[in-house]
Every structure is written in structure tokens, then in C-alpha cells.
Amino acid sequence: MSERFRIRRKFEIQNPPKKKFEIIQDPQEVNDDTPISQIDPISEGGLTPRNRGDLDHFVEAPLLEACQILFDKGIKTIFSSANKNDLSNQEAYIAIDYSTLSPYNQRIAKSLGEIHMAHGSVPAPAVNLMIPIEQNTTVGQVRNAARLLVSKFKQQ
């Protein structure tokens, strides 16, 4: 083992990498009966998940399963929101990147919402998958509605 490698290894052991993401909402505090009015927003955004596990850190509990399903199908989500701040608009949503969809999935997306330009670091055509919510809507109701919407998409 070279001296340089030994020094680097010692440094890595003494200075482990810092966590890139922070879990905002303790998942054990949230269950299917939790009202959306008790879900705090996750303010961390603008990050592209490198793997399925990253979604846990910046997708709110009601939409996590649906976003994981989309990730597994190769469908890129741009952003999502299902928290107490969304009650004013009475809609939770998942925005998917329309330009990365297969032709079949583009047809499905168009049947579920309108194409619009999502303004992030790079504007991209997107479709919002909308889920109506109100004050007494629960995490479980949003989770089930979102799961039903994303089940229409195929693997790509």
C-alpha cells in the first residue's frame, strides 16, 4: 500500500462524508390517518435523486410511494407537494418531466393533465398529476389517489 493511499484512507476514516440530505419529517410520526394539515412542507428542493432511497429525503410522506413507483418505472419527477401549505389551493401534485416520457407515457400524461413549462434551474415541459385535498384529507387518501394515478404509466 502506497504512503499516499494510506494517508488518504486515514483521512477518510477520520472524516466520514457528511449526509447530503436531512430527513425533515420523521416517518414514524406519519400514518395513513394523519391529516394533510399536519404534514409540514419539505423545503429542500432542486435536487435530482441519484437512487430510490434519496426520495425519502425530499418527497413528503403522502406522495413518497407514488414517486418511488415512478422512479422504478424510469419516469422523472420534477417536484411534488402534499402538505399543509397545499390546502389553500386544495391540490397536492406530482410534476413529471414530459420530455423524458416514452410516447405511450406521454399519451397517458396528456390524459391526466396539461403540459406546461416547469420553471426550475432549467425550464422543462411538465405535466402535473393533481390530487384534490381538503382540510380533513388524510395521508392515506392522498397516497391511494397518487398510487392510482401513477399505476397508469408503463415501465420505460
C-alpha positions, 0 to 999 in steps of 0.5 A: 500500500502506497504512503499516499493511499494510506494517508488518504484512507486515514483521512477518510476514516477520520472524516466520514462524508457528511449526509447530503440530505436531512430527513425533515419529517420523521416517518414514524410520526406519519400514518395513513390517518394523519391529516394533510394539515399536519404534514409540514412542507419539505423545503429542500428542493432542486435536487435530482435523486441519484437512487430510490432511497434519496426520495425519502429525503425530499418527497413528503410522506403522502406522495413518497410511494407514488414517486418511488413507483415512478422512479422504478418505472424510469419516469422523472419527477420534477417536484411534488407537494402534499402538505399543509401549505397545499390546502389553500389551493386544495391540490397536492401534485406530482410534476413529471418531466414530459420530455423524458416520457416514452410516447405511450407515457406521454399519451397517458400524461396528456390524459391526466393533465396539461403540459406546461413549462416547469420553471426550475434551474432549467425550464422543462415541459411538465405535466402535473398529476393533481390530487384534490385535498381538503382540510380533513384529507388524510395521508392515506387518501392522498397516497391511494389517489397518487398510487392510482394515478401513477399505476397508469404509466408503463415501465420505460 
